[in-house]
């Protein structure tokens, strides 16, 4: 799914969201490399990426925050998104932590290439709250521990998901 951002009738940007569990996303590949012991809580998981904003409409962090808030709000109310993942550079991972994402893994090599990515994750409700209030996510160790606890809970009770 691609979400477009419109301002006064003019498209100013887009972001893509892809459902996980189908082997179509970079996040799934990176999770398999970083934590081969899987499985991972893909149920309700969506990878977001390919965020593009027209340079003439970029106004610093606040315009990015607003675009993400609108897109993720739409995604949350359109599909059952329980988890959001993204693969990005370390610089972008630091930026997205300001928006409520937590760092799962850093410097994850993409098999067959010389590229490395950071893998970030978050609960849509928490990310939307952070985007709306400007809060920052707790440190990555705490986030990774919470992710693992959710993974264990999901593994035991796959029919139970949070939205």
C-alpha positions as CSV (number, residue, x, y, z in Angstrom):
1,X,0.0,0.0,0.0
2,X,1.3,3.5,-0.8
3,X,0.0,6.5,1.1
4,X,0.3,9.9,-0.4
5,X,0.5,13.2,1.4
6,X,-1.5,16.0,-0.1
7,X,-1.3,19.7,0.7
8,X,-3.7,22.1,-0.9
9,X,-4.5,19.6,-3.6
10,X,-0.9,18.9,-4.5
11,X,0.9,15.6,-3.7
12,X,4.0,16.4,-1.7
13,X,5.2,12.9,-0.7
14,X,4.5,9.2,-0.3
15,X,5.4,6.3,2.0
16,X,5.0,2.5,1.3
17,X,3.7,-0.1,3.7
18,X,4.1,-3.8,2.9
19,X,2.5,-6.7,5.0
20,X,5.0,-9.1,6.4
21,X,4.7,-13.0,6.5
22,X,5.0,-13.3,2.7
23,X,8.8,-13.0,2.3
24,X,8.5,-9.8,0.4
25,X,10.2,-7.3,2.7
26,X,13.8,-6.4,3.5
27,X,12.9,-6.4,7.2
28,X,12.1,-10.1,7.0
29,X,15.5,-10.8,5.4
30,X,17.3,-8.8,8.0
31,X,15.4,-10.4,10.9
32,X,16.3,-13.8,9.5
33,X,20.0,-12.8,9.4
34,X,20.1,-11.0,12.7
35,X,18.1,-13.5,14.7
36,X,17.9,-16.8,12.9
37,X,16.4,-18.5,15.9
38,X,13.0,-16.9,14.9
39,X,10.1,-17.2,14.3
40,X,9.2,-13.5,14.7
41,X,5.9,-11.9,15.4
42,X,5.0,-11.2,11.8
43,X,1.3,-11.5,12.4
44,X,0.0,-8.0,12.0
45,X,3.5,-6.8,11.0
46,X,4.0,-4.2,8.3
47,X,7.3,-2.9,6.9
48,X,7.2,0.8,6.2
49,X,9.7,2.5,3.9
50,X,10.4,4.4,0.8
51,X,9.4,7.7,2.4
52,X,9.7,10.5,-0.1
53,X,8.9,14.1,0.5
54,X,9.2,16.8,-2.2
55,X,12.2,18.9,-1.3
56,X,10.3,22.1,-1.6
57,X,7.9,20.9,1.2
58,X,10.6,19.7,3.6
59,X,10.6,21.8,6.6
60,X,12.8,19.9,9.0
61,X,11.8,17.3,11.5
62,X,8.3,18.7,12.0
63,X,7.1,18.2,8.4
64,X,8.5,14.6,8.5
65,X,6.7,14.0,11.8
66,X,3.4,15.3,10.4
67,X,3.7,13.1,7.3
68,X,4.5,10.0,9.4
69,X,1.6,10.8,11.8
70,X,-0.9,11.1,9.0
71,X,0.4,7.9,7.1
72,X,0.6,5.7,10.2
73,X,-2.8,6.9,11.5
74,X,-4.3,5.9,8.2
75,X,-2.5,2.6,8.2
76,X,-3.6,1.8,11.7
77,X,-7.2,2.4,11.0
78,X,-7.2,0.7,7.6
79,X,-5.4,-2.6,8.4
80,X,-4.7,-4.6,11.5
81,X,-1.1,-3.4,12.0
82,X,0.2,-4.7,15.3
83,X,3.9,-4.1,14.5
84,X,5.8,-1.7,12.3
85,X,9.3,-2.5,11.0
86,X,11.7,-0.5,8.9
87,X,15.2,-1.1,7.5
88,X,17.3,2.0,7.3
89,X,20.8,3.5,7.6
90,X,22.1,4.1,11.1
91,X,21.6,7.9,10.7
92,X,17.9,7.4,9.9
93,X,17.5,4.9,12.7
94,X,18.5,7.6,15.1
95,X,16.0,10.0,13.6
96,X,13.2,7.4,13.7
97,X,13.9,6.7,17.4
98,X,12.8,10.3,18.0
99,X,9.5,9.3,16.5
100,X,8.8,6.3,18.8
101,X,10.6,3.5,17.0
102,X,13.2,1.3,18.9
103,X,16.3,-0.1,17.5
104,X,16.2,-3.9,17.2
105,X,19.5,-4.6,15.5
106,X,22.3,-2.4,14.2
107,X,24.7,-3.1,11.3
108,X,22.8,-6.1,10.0
109,X,24.5,-7.3,6.8
110,X,22.3,-8.0,3.8
111,X,23.2,-11.4,2.5
112,X,25.0,-11.4,-0.8
113,X,25.9,-7.7,-0.6
114,X,28.3,-5.4,1.3
115,X,25.4,-3.3,2.6
116,X,24.4,-3.1,6.3
117,X,21.2,-1.8,7.8
118,X,19.7,-0.9,11.1
119,X,16.4,-2.7,11.8
120,X,13.8,-0.7,13.8
121,X,10.5,-1.7,15.2
122,X,7.5,-0.2,17.1
123,X,3.9,-0.6,18.1
124,X,1.8,1.7,15.9
125,X,-0.2,3.1,18.8
126,X,3.1,4.0,20.7
127,X,4.6,5.5,17.5
128,X,1.5,7.6,16.8
129,X,1.5,8.8,20.4
130,X,5.2,9.8,20.2
131,X,4.7,11.5,16.9
132,X,1.8,13.5,18.3
133,X,3.5,14.5,21.5
134,X,7.2,14.7,20.4
135,X,8.2,12.1,23.0
136,X,11.3,10.0,22.4
137,X,11.4,6.2,22.6
138,X,13.2,4.5,25.5
139,X,16.7,3.2,24.9
140,X,17.2,0.4,22.4
141,X,18.1,-2.3,25.1
142,X,14.8,-1.8,26.8
143,X,13.0,-1.8,23.5
144,X,14.7,-5.0,22.3
145,X,13.8,-6.7,25.6
146,X,10.2,-5.6,25.2
147,X,10.2,-6.9,21.6
148,X,11.5,-10.3,22.8
149,X,8.9,-10.5,25.5
150,X,6.2,-9.7,22.9
151,X,7.7,-12.4,20.7
152,X,7.6,-15.0,23.4
153,X,4.0,-14.0,24.3
154,X,2.9,-14.1,20.6
155,X,4.7,-17.5,20.1
156,X,2.6,-18.9,23.0
157,X,-0.6,-17.2,22.0
158,X,-0.5,-16.5,18.2
159,X,-4.3,-15.8,18.1
160,X,-3.8,-12.8,20.5
161,X,-2.5,-9.6,18.8
162,X,-2.5,-6.1,20.0
163,X,-3.6,-3.2,17.7
